[in-house]
Structure formats: structure tokens, C-alpha cells
């Protein structure tokens, strides 16, 4: 990753702007694919090949670069060096209760920070898993800030039992004053704090002049306005106007094969498309209208029950004699189209994430920090593996 982040950002920004017709859209709005030049390729692409390419960002970009040549340059611009941090060895009592790949994520994150001398502020701490590992590996003290009181209580109890130097602070970091937690002689860290949570963290940490700021951002759209508000001067000058839908695209890379959750999601999309076909016919409308989120349990029931629920949400009365199976069949064909539209959009997901991350890097540079950007772990542990590390100049 080049240290000239401004030119890197501008090059990526230009390519994303040139190709926005391929990614800045809602798949559900379309009854056919909106790119004639891609129709033959997408029609011939089997579901098996589509899923395999969708799991491999590089292969996906190579396949589509035949039709969207800018993807060749985008592929080069989104390459970020991966650190090979020394993972701290953890005793059983410290890693116990941390789920799955999360332990390795935390070890790699702590290894990448390699902090032993400065006190640490842990932002959006949960039960303080990250802070406890950092306290165990030798930082003088950890202040952990968390919204949920029961998580603070559990974290404080664990820290006390394990003789770790930690203090928990219960605070709503979007509403409460938080400047008292930030100090110049401090390393402020945030692992996967969402959207506005990590933006506030960056703002407060840089305002306080923290000696070091380290974060791996996540869920860029959460707690933010519908249209993205850039942080850096370069992003403010961009012609791109990102919406929540665009920012969600940055999060759509998965590292595991479809699970039960993935299958439920596929069924949900099918049912929503089928209801949309029914609604269009009843209301003589030709536009997609979204139906609110709902408890996933509804998708283990019957399709007609979902339709009655969705119709009620939209103030529509359904006729008695509906052939529900026919609408499901229409939806199956349309699902092929929406999946292929999403497939093309997915070629740009890492590029959009990097655009958002570089905006944060440039913000910290302007605030007086020397900044590096690396991957702190392999993508197999988490696709949200970009680590911004800033040291006060």
C-alpha cells in the first residue's frame, strides 16, 4: 500500500465514479439485468460457478474485467499488505468464552498493535475481550468504554477474577460526553466499532491528541445519515455520493460457504420477490416497494402467511383465489436476475470499503498523525481485516 494516500484515494475514486452504473443500484429495482454487454455472460453463468466466483474476489474481478476493463486497475489499487504479527499465547482462562475465529482475530489484532508501554482506551468494548488480552500482554492499564451495563459488569468481574488492570465505563458514546476518557498519553483502540461509533472515536481521539490511534472499521452505514458524509477534504471533493445501500455493499463479502442462515436469507429474498410480483399485479405498479424487516421465524412457515403479513404492512387487501405457487415460480426466475446483478456489484465491494477506509486515513493524516494501513489478519478470519494505525507527529 502506497504511503501517498491522497493519490491512491483519487485514483480509486475516479475508477469507482466511472463504473458506478455497475454497482450504484438496487438489484430489486430491476426485472432484467441493466447491462446489455453483460447479458450473454451472465445468462450462461451457472449458479455453481457464480457462487464459486463470489467467494473469490480476485477471480470475480478477473472474470468481469473482460467486460469492465477498469476492474483490472481496481484490483491493483485494493491490494493491501498483510501483517504477520506474532500472536500472543493465551492461557485457557483468558480465551475461554470467546467464540470461534474471534480468538485468532483478537490475537492478530493485539499482535499487530504490539503495545506494552502506553495505557489503552478500548472503545465499544463489549465484555472487554480485547482489553483483557492487552492487559494480560503487559499494557499498564485498560479503560474499557461500553454501552451495555450488563456487559460492563461481566467484563469487570472477569478482569477482577483474572487480576487484570482494567476499569469499565458504561456510556452511550453517541449521546453522552466522552472526552474525559481520552488523554494524550494513551493508545486508543477500536476493533469493529460500527459506523458513527468509530467515526466519533476518531474525532475524539484526534481532538485529545492521543499518542496512538488504532482501529479496524466496520458497518460503515450504521448510526449515520442516509447519504454518506465524508471525513477528509479529498472525499468531500469527490463526485461520488454514497448511500446506505452502497456502504452495505462493502460488507457483503463472506468467508464461509452458505450456512443455515444463508439458506434462510435466500428463501427470504425469494418470498419478497414473489410478494413483489403479486403486489405489482394487484396495485398495477411497476416499481419495487420494500417490505419491513421481520423476525426470520416467519420464513419457516407458509408463503401465503408471509404474503398476508406483508400485504397488511403495505395496506393492501389480497383477493381470495391467489395461485401462490405461480408467483413463487415468477420469483425463482427473477431471483436468477437479482443474484446476477448482485454478482456484478460484488466485484466492487472491497473497492468501496477501501474508499471509505482511505477517507478515514486521510482524516487522521490531516489531524497531525503518521498513518499506516495494513491487513491485520487473513480474510479467512474476518473480511473486515483492514487496520488503520496512527501515531501523533
N, C-alpha and C positions, 0 to 999 in steps of 0.2 A: 504494500500500500504506500503510494507516494506521500511524502510529508507535505507536498503542496496541495493542501486540501481544497483551496479555492478553485484552482484549475480543474481538479478532479470533480468537484461538485458541478462546475459549469458544464463540463463535457457530458456528464451523466444527465444533467438537467436538459441539455439540448436534445439528446437522444430520446429521452422519455417524452419530451414535447413533440418531437417528430413522429413518434409511434403511438401517440395517445389514443388513436382510433382503435387500436388493438387491445387496450387494457382499461380505458376510462369509460366503462359502460356497465350496465346491469344485464346479466345474461337473461334474466326472467322477462326483460322487456321485449325480447326478440323471438319471433316464431320461426325464423330461419337464420343461418349464420350470416353476419353482416359484411363478410369479406369474400366477394366472388372469386378472387385469386386463390383463396384457400379451400374453396368448396370441394374440389376433386380430392385433394389430400385428406381433408377431414372426413369425407364420406367413406373413403377406403380404409381409414384407420380403425382397426378392431378395438373393442373395449379392452382386451388384454394388453395390446400394445400401448394404448392410451394410458392405462394405469401404470404400466412399467415406466414409460417416459415421464409421467407425472411425478414419480418417486425419485427421479434423477434430473436435477435442474440443468446440469451441463448437457446431458443428452437431449433434453427437451429443447434447449436453446439451439443446439446444433441442427436438430430436425427442422425447426421452424425458420432458421436463418436462410434456408433456400428460398423462402417466400418473403421474409422480413430481414433484409440484409443488415440492418442496424443491430440486430442481436449478436452479430459477431463482435462488434465493438463493445456492446454492453457486457458481454461475457467476460471480456478482459477487464473492464472497469469495476466489476463486482468481485474480483479476486482480492481476498484479504488474507494476509499471512496468519497461520495458526500458531499460537504459542505452544510450547511443550513444557508446561510448568511442572515442577516437582510436586507431586500430590502429597500432602501431609498424611502420615499414617494416623488413623484414628482408632482409639480403643472402642470396644464394643459398646460400652455405656454411653459414648458420645454419639455414635451413628445409629443406635437403636431408636426405632420410631421414625426414621427418615425414609420415605418411600423410594423404591426402585432406583431409577437413574439419577435421582436427585442427589444422592450422596456423592456420586462422582462429579456431578455438576458443581457442587459446593467445594469439593476438594480442588478441582481445577481452577475455580474462581479464586479461592484463597491462595492457592499456589501462584497464580498469576499476579495477585496483589503483592505477595511477598512482604507483608507489613509486620514489623516486630517492634518498632520504637514509638510510633505515634498512637495516641488514643484514637479510638474508632467511633464514628457515629453510624449506626446501622438503621437505614431508612425503610419504613414499611416492613417491619421485622418479622411479623407473624409470631411464631414461638421462639424466634431468635436462633434458629439452627446455624445460620451463617455467623452470627455474633459469637455463639458458643465455640464454634470451631476456631474463630480468630482469637478468642480469649485463651483457648487451650494451646494455640500455637505461639502465644507469647506477647500479644499486644498488651499494653499496660492496663487499659480499661475499655469496655464497650458500653456505649449508651445506645439502647435499642428503642426506637420510636415505632409504636404500633397503634392502630385504631381500636382493635377489639380487646376489651378489658380481660376477657377470659383467656385470650392468648398471652397477654402480658403476664397474667397470674401464673399460667403454666410455665412460661419461659423463665420467670423469676424463680419459681420453685425449683426447676431443673438446674438453673445456674447456681442456686444456693446449695443444693444437694451435691453438685459436682465441683464446688469450691472454685467457681469461675467469677472473675471480676467483671460483673455486669450490672447495669441499672436499667430497668424498663420504665418507659414513659408512655402513658396512654394519651393519645392525641389524635384528633381529626386533622390531618395535615393539609386538607383543602379549606378548612374553616377556622381552626384555632391558630393563634400566634405561635410560630415555631422558631423564631430567630434565636431564642435562648439556647437551643440545642446545638447551634453551630458556633465553632470557635476557630481562630486562625491556626492554632497548633493542633491540628486534627486531620484524620483521614476519613472523609465522608464517603460511605459506600452504599450502593443500592443495586440489588440483584432482582431484576424482573419486576420493578415497580411500574405500574401501568400508566400510560398516557400522562395526564396532568400531574399525577403523583411524582413522576420522575422529572417533569419539567419544573415543578415547584422546588424540588430537591436541588436541581442545578442552579436555579435562580438564587435560592437562599445560601447555598454553599459558596457560590462565587461572590455573592454580596458580602459574606462574612470573611472572605479571603482564606478559606480552608487551604492548608498547605497542599493536600492531595484530595482529588475527587475521582472516584471510580464508579462507573455504572454500566450495566447491561440493560438497555431499554426493552420495553415490552408493550404490547397492546396500545399502539400509538393513538388510537381513536377514543379511548375511554376517558370520561370526565372532561371532554374537550368540545368546543363548538363544532357545528355540522361541517363548516369549512375550515380547513387547517390554517392555523395562524403561525407563520414561520418565526423562528427564533433568531436567525442570523440575517445580516444585511444581504448576503448573496441569495438566500432563499426568498427574502422579501422582494427581490428584483425579478424573481422567476415568473415566467408566464404561466406556469402550472398552477392550477387551483385544485388542491386535493380535497376530496370529500371523505367522510367516514368510510364509504364503500371502497375507495381507493386505499385507504390506510389498512382496512381489514384484509385486503389482498396481500399485503406484506406478511401476514400471519398465516397464510394458507398452505405453507409447506409442512408436510408431515414426514416423520422419520420411521414410521412403522406401517405395516400392512393394515388394511381396513379391519377394525375390530368390531365388536358388537355395536359400539357407539356409532362407528362409521356406517354400519348397515342400517341402523335406525335413521340416521341422517339422510341416507339415500331414499329410504321409504318416505320420510317426511317431505323431501323435495318432490317425489312422485305424486304424493297426495295433494300437495299445494298446487302443483301444475294441473292436476286433474280437476281440482276445485276451480282453478282459474278458468279452465275451458268451460266448465259448467256455468260459472258466473258470467263470462263473456256472452254466452248464448242467451241467458236469462235477461241480462241488462242491455244487450246489443251494444256492448262496449268493446273496443279493440285495444285497450291499454291494460297492462298488468297492474293489479292493485294488491298490495301486500296485505297479508293477514297477520295479526299479532303473534308473538311468541307464545308457546303454550307448553305445559308440562308434557314431557316426552311419553308419559304413560298412555296418552291418547292414541299413540301410533301402534299400541299393542291391541287396540280394539278393532272396530269395523270402520271401513272407509265412509259409509253413509253417516255414521255418528259424527265423524270429523266434519263432513260437509254441513250437517245441521248446526254444529258448533260454529263453524266458520261463517255460515250464512247469517247466523244470529249476530256475530261480531260486526258484520257489514250491513245489517238491517235489510237483509234480502229474504223474501219468503220463497221456499222451494216448492215446486209442483209435486204432486203425489207420485206420478209414474215416471220416475227417473231411471234410466238404464246406467247405473253407476259403473258397471264393467266397461261400457263403451268409452266413458270419459277417462277411465284408467288406461285404456288402450291408446287413446289420443295422447295422454300424458307420457306413456312409455316412449312414444316416437319423439315427443318434444324433449324428453329428458336426454335423449341422444344428442339433441342440438345444444341444450344448455350445458351439458358436460363438455362438449367440444368448444363452445365459447369460453368456458372456464379454463379449459386446457390451454388455449391460446393466451388468455390473461395470465395464467400461471408462469409463463415464460418471463414475465416482468416483475414477479413478486419480490425477489431479492433486490432487484434494482430500485424498487420503490422504498424498500426498507433501508437500503444504503443511502438513498437520497435523504430520508428522514434522519438517519444517524449522522450523516455529514453535516446536516443543518445544526445538530447539537454540538458536534466537534467545532464548527466554526464559531458558534456562540461562545464556547469556553475559551477558544483562542482569543476572541475579541475582549473577553473579560480578564485577560492577562495570564493565561495558562499555556504551558507547553503540553501539547496533546498527542497521544498515540492512539491508533485504532487497530485492534487485532481481534482474532477469534480466540476466545479463552478455552474452548473445548471443541471436540469433534461434533459435527452436526448430528451424529447418531445419539448424542446425549441430549441435545436440545437445538432446534433450528434457531432459537434466539441466543446465539453464541457470540454476538459482537460486543466487545469490551472497549469502552472509552476510558482512558486513563489520563488524568490531567494533573500537572504539577505546577504550582504557583511560580511564576517567573520572578 
